[in-house]
Amino acid sequence: MQTMERQRVAPVHPRPRRPAPWPVEFYRSTVGMKWVMAVSGIFLMGYVFLHMLGNLKLYMGADDINHYGEFLRDLLVPIFPRTVTLWLLRIGLILAFFFHVHSAYRLTRINRRARAEGGYISKRDYQAATIASRSMRMTGVVILLFVLWHLADLTWGTANPDFVRGDVYRNVVASFERPVVSLIYIVANIALGLHLFHGAWSMFQSLGLNNPRWNSVRRGFAAGFAGIVMVGNLSFPIAVLTGVISADDNPDCRVVDGVIETCELYAGEGEG
């Protein structure tokens, strides 16, 4: 009797889900996640390139690289107080990094679900995959762990026993003089190079710019960009290990009110 009564009860239809604001709905879609991953990837690519370019000042000596560090802290002063612009850029990088990782994770889950449900993968698709594309998840994890290490080593100083805040040259040399640390940087930057190669290649496809006529240009850009960044970054630990960049070239720095004024030799100034 109870079973019959239950069968007569009309099913309760849940209320339709209220649509979220357009940016949220767009991001929830596969196309939206691909766009977010591509745009955040472009932002991060610009950062790693400029970061490598700025670090080339290591070859110009302590005074140049340390003043470059002060320049970054003084961006848009006096429009903003000192270091505010730098922190705004850091917040932008954190957001770009978060959305890049999150969209990649969501797309990976969608792809796995499609394969589990019998999604078709052609032999041609498998052959088109490269070492870089097959290792994107692994290199992504390596890069994430490396970023945390890099911050602890050269930004916070907790992993660098000879860390001196503001003295970029000294901190880099003190870090890379340890062979194990240099090895970590070398492995991480090889992983970064592979990740950049496939990322620079696939971002055009994510943005819908995947005309086969442009494939040679896409491949050349991806290889050139990844190669330049990787070679530039690898040169720093190698230069320290081989003595091209040495602590002997780093004089004491004059610090006034927490700001490096100069890193020229001034020992004994005013004496005699």
C-alpha positions as CSV (number, residue, x, y, z in Angstrom):
1,M,0.0,0.0,0.0
2,Q,2.8,2.4,0.9
3,T,4.6,1.5,-2.3
4,M,1.5,2.4,-4.4
5,E,1.1,5.7,-2.6
6,R,4.7,6.6,-3.2
7,Q,4.3,5.9,-6.9
8,R,1.4,8.4,-7.0
9,V,3.5,11.2,-5.6
10,A,4.6,13.6,-8.3
11,P,8.3,13.9,-8.6
12,V,9.8,17.0,-7.2
13,H,11.7,19.0,-9.9
14,P,14.6,21.0,-8.6
15,R,14.7,24.6,-9.4
16,P,16.8,25.5,-12.4
17,R,20.3,26.7,-11.4
18,R,20.5,30.5,-11.6
19,P,23.2,31.4,-14.1
20,A,26.3,33.0,-12.6
21,P,27.7,36.2,-14.0
22,W,29.0,35.8,-17.6
23,P,32.7,35.6,-16.8
24,V,32.1,32.8,-14.3
25,E,29.9,30.9,-16.8
26,F,32.5,31.4,-19.5
27,Y,35.2,30.1,-17.3
28,R,33.2,27.0,-16.4
29,S,33.0,26.1,-20.1
30,T,35.8,24.1,-21.8
31,V,36.4,26.9,-24.3
32,G,36.6,29.4,-21.4
33,M,39.1,27.3,-19.5
34,K,41.3,27.0,-22.6
35,W,41.2,30.8,-23.1
36,V,42.1,31.4,-19.4
37,M,44.9,28.9,-19.5
38,A,46.3,30.5,-22.7
39,V,46.0,34.2,-21.6
40,S,47.5,33.4,-18.1
41,G,50.2,31.5,-19.9
42,I,51.0,34.5,-22.1
43,F,51.3,36.7,-18.9
44,L,53.6,34.2,-17.2
45,M,55.7,33.8,-20.4
46,G,56.2,37.5,-20.5
47,Y,57.3,37.4,-16.8
48,V,59.8,34.6,-17.2
49,F,61.3,36.3,-20.2
50,L,61.7,39.7,-18.5
51,H,62.9,38.0,-15.4
52,M,65.6,36.2,-17.3
53,L,66.5,39.4,-19.2
54,G,66.9,41.4,-16.0
55,N,69.0,38.7,-14.4
56,L,71.5,39.1,-17.3
57,K,72.8,42.1,-15.4
58,L,74.6,39.6,-13.2
59,Y,77.3,39.6,-15.9
60,M,77.6,43.4,-15.5
61,G,78.5,43.2,-11.8
62,A,77.1,43.6,-8.4
63,D,76.4,47.4,-8.8
64,D,74.2,46.9,-11.9
65,I,72.1,43.9,-10.7
66,N,71.6,45.4,-7.2
67,H,70.5,48.8,-8.6
68,Y,68.2,46.9,-10.9
69,G,66.6,45.3,-7.8
70,E,66.2,48.8,-6.3
71,F,64.7,50.0,-9.6
72,L,62.0,47.3,-9.3
73,R,61.2,48.4,-5.8
74,D,60.9,52.1,-6.9
75,L,58.6,51.5,-9.8
76,L,56.0,54.3,-10.2
77,V,57.4,56.2,-7.2
78,P,56.1,58.8,-6.2
79,I,52.7,57.9,-7.8
80,F,52.7,54.9,-5.5
81,P,54.7,54.3,-2.3
82,R,57.9,52.3,-2.6
83,T,57.4,48.6,-3.4
84,V,53.6,49.0,-3.9
85,T,53.8,48.6,-7.7
86,L,56.1,45.6,-7.3
87,W,53.6,44.0,-4.9
88,L,50.7,44.7,-7.4
89,L,52.7,42.9,-10.1
90,R,53.4,40.0,-7.7
91,I,49.6,39.7,-6.9
92,G,48.9,39.7,-10.6
93,L,51.5,36.9,-11.1
94,I,49.9,34.9,-8.2
95,L,46.5,35.2,-9.8
96,A,47.8,34.3,-13.2
97,F,49.6,31.3,-11.8
98,F,46.6,30.1,-9.8
99,F,44.2,30.3,-12.8
100,H,46.8,28.7,-15.1
101,V,47.1,25.7,-12.7
102,H,43.4,25.5,-11.9
103,S,42.3,25.6,-15.6
104,A,45.0,23.0,-16.5
105,Y,43.7,20.7,-13.7
106,R,40.1,21.1,-14.7
107,L,40.9,20.4,-18.4
108,T,42.9,17.4,-17.4
109,R,40.0,15.9,-15.5
110,I,37.6,16.6,-18.4
111,N,40.0,14.8,-20.8
112,R,40.4,11.8,-18.5
113,R,36.6,11.6,-18.2
114,A,36.2,11.7,-21.9
115,R,38.8,8.9,-22.4
116,A,37.1,6.8,-19.7
117,E,33.8,7.2,-21.5
118,G,35.3,5.9,-24.8
119,G,36.5,9.1,-26.3
120,Y,38.3,8.4,-29.6
121,I,42.0,9.1,-29.8
122,S,43.4,8.6,-33.3
123,K,46.8,7.2,-34.0
124,R,47.7,10.5,-35.7
125,D,46.9,12.4,-32.4
126,Y,49.3,10.1,-30.5
127,Q,52.0,10.5,-33.0
128,A,51.7,14.3,-33.0
129,A,52.4,14.3,-29.2
130,T,55.9,15.2,-28.3
131,I,58.0,14.6,-25.2
132,A,57.1,18.2,-24.1
133,S,53.4,17.6,-24.5
134,R,53.3,14.2,-22.8
135,S,55.3,15.6,-19.9
136,M,53.2,18.8,-19.3
137,R,51.7,17.7,-16.1
138,M,55.1,16.4,-14.7
139,T,57.0,19.6,-15.7
140,G,54.1,21.7,-14.3
141,V,54.5,20.0,-10.9
142,V,58.3,20.5,-11.1
143,I,57.9,24.2,-11.9
144,L,55.4,24.6,-9.0
145,L,57.8,23.1,-6.5
146,F,60.7,25.0,-8.0
147,V,58.8,28.4,-7.6
148,L,58.3,27.7,-3.9
149,W,62.0,26.8,-3.5
150,H,63.1,29.8,-5.5
151,L,61.1,32.1,-3.3
152,A,62.6,30.5,-0.2
153,D,66.1,30.7,-1.6
154,L,66.3,34.2,-3.2
155,T,63.3,36.2,-2.1
156,W,62.6,35.2,1.6
157,G,66.1,33.9,2.2
158,T,65.0,31.1,4.5
159,A,66.8,28.5,2.3
160,N,69.9,30.6,1.8
161,P,72.3,30.7,4.9
162,D,74.2,33.7,3.5
163,F,71.2,35.7,2.4
164,V,71.5,39.5,2.7
165,R,68.3,41.4,1.9
166,G,68.8,43.7,-1.1
167,D,72.1,42.3,-2.1
168,V,71.0,40.4,-5.2
169,Y,74.5,39.6,-6.5
170,R,75.7,38.2,-3.1
171,N,72.5,36.1,-2.7
172,V,72.7,34.6,-6.2
173,V,76.4,33.7,-5.8
174,A,75.9,32.3,-2.3
175,S,73.1,30.1,-3.6
176,F,74.7,28.8,-6.8
177,E,78.0,28.1,-5.1
178,R,76.3,25.1,-3.6
179,P,76.4,22.4,-6.4
180,V,73.2,20.7,-5.2
181,V,71.3,24.0,-5.4
182,S,72.7,24.6,-8.9
183,L,71.6,21.2,-9.9
184,I,68.1,21.9,-8.7
185,Y,68.0,25.1,-10.8
186,I,69.4,23.3,-13.9
187,V,66.8,20.5,-13.7
188,A,64.0,22.9,-13.0
189,N,64.9,25.2,-15.9
190,I,65.1,22.2,-18.3
191,A,61.6,21.3,-17.2
192,L,60.6,25.0,-17.7
193,G,62.0,24.9,-21.2
194,L,59.9,21.9,-22.1
195,H,56.8,23.4,-20.6
196,L,57.3,26.7,-22.4
197,F,57.9,24.9,-25.7
198,H,54.6,23.1,-25.7
199,G,52.8,26.0,-24.0
200,A,53.9,28.5,-26.6
201,W,52.9,26.0,-29.3
202,S,49.5,25.1,-28.0
203,M,48.4,28.5,-26.9
204,F,47.6,29.4,-30.5
205,Q,45.3,26.4,-30.7
206,S,43.6,27.4,-27.4
207,L,42.9,30.8,-28.8
208,G,41.6,29.4,-32.1
209,L,44.6,30.5,-34.1
210,N,45.6,27.0,-35.4
211,N,45.7,27.4,-39.1
212,P,48.0,24.6,-40.5
213,R,49.7,27.2,-42.7
214,W,51.1,28.8,-39.5
215,N,52.5,25.6,-38.0
216,S,56.1,26.3,-39.0
217,V,55.9,29.8,-37.6
218,R,54.3,28.5,-34.4
219,R,56.9,25.8,-34.0
220,G,59.7,28.3,-34.6
221,F,58.4,30.7,-32.1
222,A,57.9,28.1,-29.5
223,A,61.4,26.6,-29.9
224,G,63.0,30.0,-30.1
225,F,61.3,31.4,-27.0
226,A,61.7,28.3,-24.9
227,G,65.4,28.0,-26.0
228,I,66.3,31.6,-25.2
229,V,64.7,31.5,-21.7
230,M,66.2,28.1,-20.9
231,V,69.7,28.9,-22.1
232,G,69.7,32.3,-20.3
233,N,68.5,30.8,-17.0
234,L,70.9,27.8,-17.2
235,S,73.8,30.2,-17.7
236,F,73.5,31.7,-14.2
237,P,74.3,28.6,-12.1
238,I,76.8,27.4,-14.6
239,A,78.6,30.8,-14.6
240,V,78.8,30.7,-10.8
241,L,80.1,27.1,-10.7
242,T,82.8,27.9,-13.3
243,G,83.9,31.1,-11.6
244,V,82.7,33.4,-14.4
245,I,80.5,35.1,-11.7
246,S,82.4,35.1,-8.4
247,A,81.9,36.4,-4.9
248,D,85.4,38.1,-5.3
249,D,83.7,40.5,-7.8
250,N,81.2,41.6,-5.2
251,P,82.3,44.5,-3.0
252,D,80.5,45.6,0.1
253,C,77.3,47.5,-0.5
254,R,76.6,50.9,1.1
255,V,73.0,50.7,2.5
256,V,71.3,53.9,3.6
257,D,67.8,53.7,5.3
258,G,67.4,50.1,3.9
259,V,68.2,51.2,0.4
260,I,71.4,50.2,-1.5
261,E,73.2,53.4,-2.6
262,T,76.2,51.8,-4.2
263,C,78.1,48.5,-4.3
264,E,81.4,50.1,-5.3
265,L,84.5,49.7,-3.1
266,Y,84.4,52.3,-0.4
267,A,86.4,50.6,2.4
268,G,88.5,53.2,4.1
269,E,86.6,56.1,2.5
270,G,87.3,59.3,4.4
271,E,90.4,57.9,6.1
272,G,93.8,59.5,6.1
